[in-house]
Amino acid sequence: LVGGTGNPFFTTDSGASLRAIEIHADIMIKATKVDGVYDSDPKINSAARRYEHLTYNMALDQRLGVMDATAIVLCRDQSMPMMVIDIHAPNNLVRAVMGEAVGTLVTAEEITK
């Protein structure tokens, strides 16, 4: 399930979040050109750290650029988990759907190990 809404001011991120909520999906997966969410741009900062997990509020407060704020708020307000994965890595989407830890998971609560 992908795509935008066709409505102005809604990005494909927002559209995907909206559709995931509407169909009661288990998770909204953003398959993109990066392998997760970083604390800074890894193309500029070689010391950038990739998050395995973060909360919606961390993503919003730190303006991490995972996706537009509307998409994050939609998922946060509806308790829709999000995962950001690299679409170009072989079998990443299948692995994510099967519950493997790939990319970055974004949820309401922090996960402690």
N, CA, C and O atoms as a GROMACS GRO file, in nm:
protein
  452
    1LEU      N    1   0.085  -0.116   0.000
    1LEU     CA    2   0.000   0.000   0.000
    1LEU      C    3   0.090   0.122   0.000
    1LEU      O    4   0.172   0.138   0.090
    2VAL      N    5   0.075   0.209  -0.099
    2VAL     CA    6   0.160   0.327  -0.109
    2VAL      C    7   0.081   0.442  -0.166
    2VAL      O    8  -0.036   0.428  -0.203
    3GLY      N    9   0.147   0.555  -0.170
    3GLY     CA   10   0.093   0.665  -0.248
    3GLY      C   11   0.038   0.779  -0.167
    3GLY      O   12   0.025   0.773  -0.045
    4GLY      N   13   0.006   0.883  -0.240
    4GLY     CA   14  -0.049   1.003  -0.180
    4GLY      C   15  -0.200   1.002  -0.182
    4GLY      O   16  -0.263   0.905  -0.224
    5THR      N   17  -0.256   1.112  -0.136
    5THR     CA   18  -0.402   1.124  -0.130
    5THR      C   19  -0.458   1.199  -0.249
    5THR      O   20  -0.578   1.192  -0.276
    6GLY      N   21  -0.373   1.270  -0.320
    6GLY     CA   22  -0.421   1.356  -0.428
    6GLY      C   23  -0.468   1.490  -0.378
    6GLY      O   24  -0.513   1.574  -0.456
    7ASN      N   25  -0.458   1.511  -0.248
    7ASN     CA   26  -0.499   1.638  -0.189
    7ASN      C   27  -0.378   1.729  -0.171
    7ASN      O   28  -0.270   1.683  -0.133
    8PRO      N   29  -0.396   1.859  -0.198
    8PRO     CA   30  -0.285   1.951  -0.176
    8PRO      C   31  -0.245   1.955  -0.029
    8PRO      O   32  -0.328   1.934   0.059
    9PHE      N   33  -0.119   1.981  -0.004
    9PHE     CA   34  -0.061   1.996   0.130
    9PHE      C   35  -0.042   1.863   0.203
    9PHE      O   36   0.002   1.863   0.318
   10PHE      N   37  -0.075   1.750   0.140
   10PHE     CA   38  -0.050   1.620   0.201
   10PHE      C   39   0.059   1.550   0.121
   10PHE      O   40   0.042   1.523   0.002
   11THR      N   41   0.169   1.521   0.187
   11THR     CA   42   0.279   1.451   0.122
   11THR      C   43   0.245   1.302   0.111
   11THR      O   44   0.145   1.256   0.166
   12THR      N   45   0.329   1.229   0.040
   12THR     CA   46   0.309   1.084   0.034
   12THR      C   47   0.328   1.022   0.172
   12THR      O   48   0.265   0.920   0.202
   13ASP      N   49   0.415   1.080   0.256
   13ASP     CA   50   0.430   1.031   0.394
   13ASP      C   51   0.299   1.043   0.469
   13ASP      O   52   0.255   0.948   0.535
   14SER      N   53   0.236   1.159   0.459
   14SER     CA   54   0.107   1.181   0.528
   14SER      C   55   0.001   1.088   0.472
   14SER      O   56  -0.078   1.030   0.546
   15GLY      N   57  -0.002   1.074   0.340
   15GLY     CA   58  -0.098   0.985   0.276
   15GLY      C   59  -0.081   0.841   0.320
   15GLY      O   60  -0.179   0.771   0.346
   16ALA      N   61   0.044   0.796   0.327
   16ALA     CA   62   0.071   0.658   0.371
   16ALA      C   63   0.028   0.638   0.516
   16ALA      O   64  -0.028   0.534   0.550
   17SER      N   65   0.055   0.737   0.600
   17SER     CA   66   0.014   0.729   0.740
   17SER      C   67  -0.138   0.723   0.751
   17SER      O   68  -0.193   0.642   0.826
   18LEU      N   69  -0.204   0.809   0.677
   18LEU     CA   70  -0.350   0.814   0.677
   18LEU      C   71  -0.409   0.680   0.633
   18LEU      O   72  -0.501   0.628   0.697
   19ARG      N   73  -0.357   0.624   0.525
   19ARG     CA   74  -0.409   0.497   0.475
   19ARG      C   75  -0.382   0.382   0.572
   19ARG      O   76  -0.467   0.296   0.593
   20ALA      N   77  -0.264   0.381   0.632
   20ALA     CA   78  -0.232   0.277   0.729
   20ALA      C   79  -0.330   0.280   0.846
   20ALA      O   80  -0.374   0.176   0.895
   21ILE      N   81  -0.364   0.401   0.890
   21ILE     CA   82  -0.461   0.417   1.000
   21ILE      C   83  -0.599   0.372   0.954
   21ILE      O   84  -0.669   0.301   1.027
   22GLU      N   85  -0.639   0.413   0.835
   22GLU     CA   86  -0.773   0.379   0.783
   22GLU      C   87  -0.796   0.229   0.770
   22GLU      O   88  -0.905   0.180   0.797
   23ILE      N   89  -0.693   0.156   0.729
   23ILE     CA   90  -0.710   0.012   0.709
   23ILE      C   91  -0.671  -0.069   0.834
   23ILE      O   92  -0.672  -0.192   0.831
   24HIS      N   93  -0.639   0.002   0.941
   24HIS     CA   94  -0.601  -0.063   1.067
   24HIS      C   95  -0.480  -0.155   1.047
   24HIS      O   96  -0.478  -0.268   1.097
   25ALA      N   97  -0.381  -0.105   0.975
   25ALA     CA   98  -0.258  -0.181   0.954
   25ALA      C   99  -0.187  -0.202   1.088
   25ALA      O  100  -0.209  -0.128   1.183
   26ASP      N  101  -0.104  -0.304   1.094
   26ASP     CA  102  -0.026  -0.329   1.215
   26ASP      C  103   0.088  -0.229   1.229
   26ASP      O  104   0.128  -0.196   1.341
   27ILE      N  105   0.139  -0.180   1.116
   27ILE     CA  106   0.252  -0.089   1.116
   27ILE      C  107   0.254  -0.012   0.984
   27ILE      O  108   0.208  -0.062   0.882
   28MET      N  109   0.308   0.110   0.988
   28MET     CA  110   0.329   0.188   0.866
   28MET      C  111   0.479   0.181   0.835
   28MET      O  112   0.561   0.227   0.915
   29ILE      N  113   0.514   0.125   0.722
   29ILE     CA  114   0.654   0.110   0.684
   29ILE      C  115   0.686   0.211   0.575
   29ILE      O  116   0.623   0.215   0.470
   30LYS      N  117   0.788   0.293   0.604
   30LYS     CA  118   0.837   0.386   0.503
   30LYS      C  119   0.964   0.324   0.444
   30LYS      O  120   1.068   0.318   0.509
   31ALA      N  121   0.953   0.277   0.321
   31ALA     CA  122   1.066   0.220   0.250
   31ALA      C  123   1.127   0.332   0.166
   31ALA      O  124   1.062   0.385   0.077
   32THR      N  125   1.251   0.366   0.196
   32THR     CA  126   1.312   0.485   0.138
   32THR      C  127   1.458   0.460   0.103
   32THR      O  128   1.502   0.345   0.101
   33LYS      N  129   1.532   0.564   0.075
   33LYS     CA  130   1.670   0.550   0.027
   33LYS      C  131   1.773   0.542   0.140
   33LYS      O  132   1.893   0.528   0.112
   34VAL      N  133   1.730   0.552   0.264
   34VAL     CA  134   1.822   0.541   0.378
   34VAL      C  135   1.781   0.422   0.463
   34VAL      O  136   1.667   0.375   0.456
   35ASP      N  137   1.874   0.372   0.545
   35ASP     CA  138   1.849   0.251   0.622
   35ASP      C  139   1.793   0.276   0.761
   35ASP      O  140   1.801   0.190   0.848
   36GLY      N  141   1.737   0.393   0.782
   36GLY     CA  142   1.677   0.426   0.911
   36GLY      C  143   1.685   0.574   0.939
   36GLY      O  144   1.712   0.655   0.850
   37VAL      N  145   1.662   0.608   1.065
   37VAL     CA  146   1.663   0.747   1.110
   37VAL      C  147   1.794   0.772   1.185
   37VAL      O  148   1.834   0.693   1.270
   38TYR      N  149   1.858   0.882   1.152
   38TYR     CA  150   1.986   0.918   1.212
   38TYR      C  151   1.974   1.044   1.295
   38TYR      O  152   1.881   1.123   1.277
   39ASP      N  153   2.070   1.062   1.388
   39ASP     CA  154   2.070   1.183   1.470
   39ASP      C  155   2.119   1.305   1.393
   39ASP      O  156   2.099   1.418   1.437
   40SER      N  157   2.182   1.283   1.279
   40SER     CA  158   2.220   1.390   1.186
   40SER      C  159   2.238   1.327   1.049
   40SER      O  160   2.234   1.204   1.035
   41ASP      N  161   2.257   1.408   0.948
   41ASP     CA  162   2.266   1.358   0.811
   41ASP      C  163   2.394   1.278   0.792
   41ASP      O  164   2.503   1.334   0.799
   42PRO      N  165   2.384   1.147   0.767
   42PRO     CA  166   2.505   1.065   0.752
   42PRO      C  167   2.586   1.099   0.626
   42PRO      O  168   2.703   1.063   0.617
   43LYS      N  169   2.524   1.166   0.531
   43LYS     CA  170   2.598   1.208   0.411
   43LYS      C  171   2.692   1.324   0.443
   43LYS      O  172   2.793   1.344   0.374
   44ILE      N  173   2.659   1.400   0.547
   44ILE     CA  174   2.740   1.515   0.587
   44ILE      C  175   2.827   1.480   0.707
   44ILE      O  176   2.942   1.525   0.716
   45ASN      N  177   2.774   1.403   0.799
   45ASN     CA  178   2.842   1.370   0.924
   45ASN      C  179   2.872   1.220   0.929
   45ASN      O  180   2.782   1.139   0.947
   46SER      N  181   2.999   1.186   0.912
   46SER     CA  182   3.037   1.044   0.912
   46SER      C  183   3.018   0.979   1.050
   46SER      O  184   3.018   0.856   1.061
   47ALA      N  185   3.003   1.060   1.154
   47ALA     CA  186   2.982   1.008   1.289
   47ALA      C  187   2.833   1.000   1.325
   47ALA      O  188   2.798   0.973   1.440
   48ALA      N  189   2.746   1.022   1.228
   48ALA     CA  190   2.602   1.017   1.254
   48ALA      C  191   2.565   0.880   1.308
   48ALA      O  192   2.617   0.777   1.263
   49ARG      N  193   2.474   0.879   1.403
   49ARG     CA  194   2.432   0.755   1.468
   49ARG      C  195   2.290   0.719   1.424
   49ARG      O  196   2.200   0.803   1.429
   50ARG      N  197   2.271   0.594   1.382
   50ARG     CA  198   2.138   0.547   1.343
   50ARG      C  199   2.064   0.496   1.466
   50ARG      O  200   2.119   0.422   1.548
   51TYR      N  201   1.940   0.537   1.478
   51TYR     CA  202   1.855   0.489   1.586
   51TYR      C  203   1.795   0.353   1.547
   51TYR      O  204   1.749   0.336   1.435
   52GLU      N  205   1.797   0.259   1.639
   52GLU     CA  206   1.722   0.135   1.619
   52GLU      C  207   1.576   0.159   1.655
   52GLU      O  208   1.486   0.101   1.595
   53HIS      N  209   1.555   0.247   1.753
   53HIS     CA  210   1.420   0.280   1.799
   53HIS      C  211   1.418   0.424   1.849
   53HIS      O  212   1.517   0.472   1.905
   54LEU      N  213   1.309   0.492   1.827
   54LEU     CA  214   1.286   0.621   1.888
   54LEU      C  215   1.137   0.643   1.901
   54LEU      O  216   1.057   0.570   1.843
   55THR      N  217   1.100   0.743   1.980
   55THR     CA  218   0.959   0.772   1.999
   55THR      C  219   0.915   0.879   1.900
   55THR      O  220   0.997   0.951   1.843
   56TYR      N  221   0.784   0.887   1.881
   56TYR     CA  222   0.730   0.992   1.794
   56TYR      C  223   0.777   1.129   1.842
   56TYR      O  224   0.822   1.212   1.762
   57ASN      N  225   0.767   1.151   1.973
   57ASN     CA  226   0.803   1.282   2.027
   57ASN      C  227   0.951   1.313   2.010
   57ASN      O  228   0.987   1.428   1.986
   58MET      N  229   1.037   1.213   2.021
   58MET     CA  230   1.180   1.235   1.995
   58MET      C  231   1.200   1.279   1.850
   58MET      O  232   1.275   1.374   1.823
   59ALA      N  233   1.134   1.212   1.758
   59ALA     CA  234   1.147   1.246   1.616
   59ALA      C  235   1.099   1.389   1.590
   59ALA      O  236   1.161   1.463   1.514
   60LEU      N  237   0.989   1.427   1.654
   60LEU     CA  238   0.935   1.562   1.637
   60LEU      C  239   1.021   1.666   1.707
   60LEU      O  240   1.057   1.768   1.647
   61ASP      N  241   1.055   1.641   1.834
   61ASP     CA  242   1.131   1.739   1.912
   61ASP      C  243   1.269   1.765   1.854
   61ASP      O  244   1.317   1.878   1.854
   62GLN      N  245   1.334   1.660   1.805
   62GLN     CA  246   1.469   1.673   1.751
   62GLN      C  247   1.471   1.705   1.602
   62GLN      O  248   1.577   1.721   1.542
   63ARG      N  249   1.352   1.712   1.542
   63ARG     CA  250   1.339   1.742   1.398
   63ARG      C  251   1.435   1.656   1.316
   63ARG      O  252   1.517   1.706   1.240
   64LEU      N  253   1.420   1.526   1.333
   64LEU     CA  254   1.514   1.431   1.272
   64LEU      C  255   1.494   1.410   1.123
   64LEU      O  256   1.579   1.349   1.059
   65GLY      N  257   1.386   1.459   1.068
   65GLY     CA  258   1.367   1.450   0.924
   65GLY      C  259   1.328   1.312   0.876
   65GLY      O  260   1.343   1.282   0.757
   66VAL      N  261   1.280   1.227   0.965
   66VAL     CA  262   1.237   1.093   0.926
   66VAL      C  263   1.126   1.100   0.823
   66VAL      O  264   1.126   1.024   0.726
   67MET      N  265   1.034   1.192   0.842
   67MET     CA  266   0.925   1.219   0.749
   67MET      C  267   0.858   1.347   0.796
   67MET      O  268   0.895   1.401   0.900
   68ASP      N  269   0.761   1.394   0.722
   68ASP     CA  270   0.701   1.522   0.761
   68ASP      C  271   0.626   1.508   0.893
   68ASP      O  272   0.578   1.401   0.928
   69ALA      N  273   0.618   1.620   0.964
   69ALA     CA  274   0.559   1.621   1.098
   69ALA      C  275   0.414   1.575   1.098
   69ALA      O  276   0.371   1.509   1.193
   70THR      N  277   0.338   1.608   0.996
   70THR     CA  278   0.198   1.566   0.990
   70THR      C  279   0.186   1.415   0.993
   70THR      O  280   0.101   1.360   1.063
   71ALA      N  281   0.270   1.347   0.918
   71ALA     CA  282   0.268   1.200   0.915
   71ALA      C  283   0.300   1.142   1.052
   71ALA      O  284   0.236   1.047   1.096
   72ILE      N  285   0.400   1.198   1.118
   72ILE     CA  286   0.438   1.149   1.250
   72ILE      C  287   0.325   1.172   1.351
   72ILE      O  288   0.293   1.084   1.429
   73VAL      N  289   0.266   1.292   1.348
   73VAL     CA  290   0.158   1.324   1.441
   73VAL      C  291   0.037   1.233   1.417
   73VAL      O  292  -0.025   1.186   1.513
   74LEU      N  293   0.003   1.208   1.291
   74LEU     CA  294  -0.108   1.117   1.261
   74LEU      C  295  -0.082   0.980   1.324
   74LEU      O  296  -0.170   0.923   1.389
   75CYS      N  297   0.037   0.927   1.303
   75CYS     CA  298   0.070   0.795   1.358
   75CYS      C  299   0.074   0.799   1.511
   75CYS      O  300   0.024   0.708   1.577
   76ARG      N  301   0.132   0.904   1.566
   76ARG     CA  302   0.138   0.916   1.712
   76ARG      C  303  -0.002   0.918   1.772
   76ARG      O  304  -0.032   0.844   1.866
   77ASP      N  305  -0.087   1.004   1.718
   77ASP     CA  306  -0.221   1.022   1.775
   77ASP      C  307  -0.309   0.899   1.761
   77ASP      O  308  -0.405   0.882   1.836
   78GLN      N  309  -0.277   0.812   1.666
   78GLN     CA  310  -0.354   0.689   1.645
   78GLN      C  311  -0.279   0.563   1.688
   78GLN      O  312  -0.322   0.451   1.660
   79SER      N  313  -0.166   0.583   1.756
   79SER     CA  314  -0.083   0.471   1.805
   79SER      C  315  -0.046   0.374   1.694
   79SER      O  316  -0.049   0.252   1.713
   80MET      N  317  -0.010   0.429   1.578
   80MET     CA  318   0.032   0.348   1.463
   80MET      C  319   0.185   0.343   1.463
   80MET      O  320   0.249   0.444   1.435
   81PRO      N  321   0.246   0.227   1.492
   81PRO     CA  322   0.392   0.218   1.485
   81PRO      C  323   0.441   0.244   1.343
   81PRO      O  324   0.371   0.215   1.246
   82MET      N  325   0.560   0.299   1.333
   82MET     CA  326   0.622   0.328   1.204
   82MET      C  327   0.759   0.261   1.199
   82MET      O  328   0.825   0.247   1.302
   83MET      N  329   0.799   0.222   1.080
   83MET     CA  330   0.933   0.170   1.060
   83MET      C  331   0.991   0.233   0.935
   83MET      O  332   0.924   0.241   0.832
   84VAL      N  333   1.115   0.277   0.944
   84VAL     CA  334   1.185   0.336   0.829
   84VAL      C  335   1.294   0.238   0.788
   84VAL      O  336   1.381   0.203   0.867
   85ILE      N  337   1.287   0.192   0.661
   85ILE     CA  338   1.381   0.092   0.612
   85ILE      C  339   1.438   0.135   0.476
   85ILE      O  340   1.385   0.222   0.408
   86ASP      N  341   1.548   0.071   0.440
   86ASP     CA  342   1.613   0.092   0.311
   86ASP      C  343   1.545   0.003   0.206
   86ASP      O  344   1.551  -0.119   0.215
   87ILE      N  345   1.481   0.065   0.110
   87ILE     CA  346   1.409  -0.009   0.005
   87ILE      C  347   1.506  -0.086  -0.085
   87ILE      O  348   1.466  -0.184  -0.149
   88HIS      N  349   1.632  -0.041  -0.092
   88HIS     CA  350   1.727  -0.102  -0.184
   88HIS      C  351   1.799  -0.224  -0.126
   88HIS      O  352   1.861  -0.300  -0.201
   89ALA      N  353   1.790  -0.245   0.005
   89ALA     CA  354   1.854  -0.362   0.066
   89ALA      C  355   1.770  -0.486   0.034
   89ALA      O  356   1.649  -0.486   0.055
   90PRO      N  357   1.834  -0.591  -0.017
   90PRO     CA  358   1.759  -0.711  -0.056
   90PRO      C  359   1.674  -0.766   0.058
   90PRO      O  360   1.721  -0.782   0.171
   91ASN      N  361   1.548  -0.794   0.027
   91ASN     CA  362   1.453  -0.857   0.120
   91ASN      C  363   1.419  -0.774   0.243
   91ASN      O  364   1.359  -0.827   0.337
   92ASN      N  365   1.456  -0.646   0.246
   92ASN     CA  366   1.429  -0.564   0.364
   92ASN      C  367   1.280  -0.551   0.394
   92ASN      O  368   1.239  -0.560   0.510
   93LEU      N  369   1.201  -0.530   0.292
   93LEU     CA  370   1.058  -0.514   0.315
   93LEU      C  371   0.997  -0.643   0.370
   93LEU      O  372   0.916  -0.639   0.463
   94VAL      N  373   1.036  -0.755   0.314
   94VAL     CA  374   0.987  -0.885   0.363
   94VAL      C  375   1.032  -0.905   0.508
   94VAL      O  376   0.953  -0.948   0.592
   95ARG      N  377   1.157  -0.875   0.536
   95ARG     CA  378   1.210  -0.890   0.672
   95ARG      C  379   1.133  -0.802   0.770
   95ARG      O  380   1.101  -0.846   0.881
   96ALA      N  381   1.104  -0.678   0.730
   96ALA     CA  382   1.029  -0.586   0.818
   96ALA      C  383   0.888  -0.639   0.844
   96ALA      O  384   0.841  -0.638   0.958
   97VAL      N  385   0.822  -0.685   0.739
   97VAL     CA  386   0.686  -0.738   0.753
   97VAL      C  387   0.686  -0.862   0.843
   97VAL      O  388   0.589  -0.887   0.915
   98MET      N  389   0.792  -0.939   0.838
   98MET     CA  390   0.802  -1.060   0.921
   98MET      C  391   0.842  -1.028   1.066
   98MET      O  392   0.852  -1.118   1.149
   99GLY      N  393   0.864  -0.901   1.095
   99GLY     CA  394   0.893  -0.860   1.233
   99GLY      C  395   1.039  -0.850   1.269
   99GLY      O  396   1.072  -0.830   1.386
  100GLU      N  397   1.127  -0.865   1.171
  100GLU     CA  398   1.269  -0.852   1.200
  100GLU      C  399   1.304  -0.706   1.227
  100GLU      O  400   1.238  -0.614   1.178
  101ALA      N  401   1.409  -0.686   1.305
  101ALA     CA  402   1.455  -0.552   1.337
  101ALA      C  403   1.544  -0.500   1.224
  101ALA      O  404   1.664  -0.524   1.222
  102VAL      N  405   1.483  -0.431   1.131
  102VAL     CA  406   1.558  -0.364   1.024
  102VAL      C  407   1.523  -0.216   1.031
  102VAL      O  408   1.411  -0.180   1.066
  103GLY      N  409   1.617  -0.132   0.999
  103GLY     CA  410   1.588   0.011   0.998
  103GLY      C  411   1.564   0.066   1.137
  103GLY      O  412   1.628   0.025   1.234
  104THR      N  413   1.470   0.160   1.146
  104THR     CA  414   1.436   0.227   1.272
  104THR      C  415   1.288   0.211   1.300
  104THR      O  416   1.204   0.236   1.213
  105LEU      N  417   1.256   0.169   1.421
  105LEU     CA  418   1.118   0.157   1.466
  105LEU      C  419   1.082   0.283   1.544
  105LEU      O  420   1.158   0.327   1.630
  106VAL      N  421   0.966   0.341   1.514
  106VAL     CA  422   0.918   0.461   1.583
  106VAL      C  423   0.785   0.426   1.650
  106VAL      O  424   0.689   0.386   1.585
  107THR      N  425   0.781   0.443   1.783
  107THR     CA  426   0.662   0.410   1.861
  107THR      C  427   0.639   0.516   1.969
  107THR      O  428   0.715   0.612   1.981
  108ALA      N  429   0.534   0.496   2.048
  108ALA     CA  430   0.500   0.592   2.153
  108ALA      C  431   0.596   0.582   2.272
  108ALA      O  432   0.631   0.684   2.332
  109GLU      N  433   0.637   0.463   2.304
  109GLU     CA  434   0.718   0.441   2.424
  109GLU      C  435   0.860   0.402   2.388
  109GLU      O  436   0.886   0.341   2.284
  110GLU      N  437   0.953   0.439   2.476
  110GLU     CA  438   1.090   0.395   2.460
  110GLU      C  439   1.098   0.246   2.490
  110GLU      O  440   1.028   0.195   2.577
  111ILE      N  441   1.184   0.177   2.418
  111ILE     CA  442   1.206   0.034   2.440
  111ILE      C  443   1.336   0.019   2.516
  111ILE      O  444   1.440   0.067   2.473
  112THR      N  445   1.330  -0.048   2.628
  112THR     CA  446   1.452  -0.073   2.705
  112THR      C  447   1.494  -0.217   2.685
  112THR      O  448   1.410  -0.307   2.676
  113LYS      N  449   1.622  -0.238   2.679
  113LYS     CA  450   1.676  -0.373   2.656
  113LYS      C  451   1.716  -0.436   2.786
  113LYS      O  452   1.762  -0.550   2.788
   0.00000   0.00000   0.00000
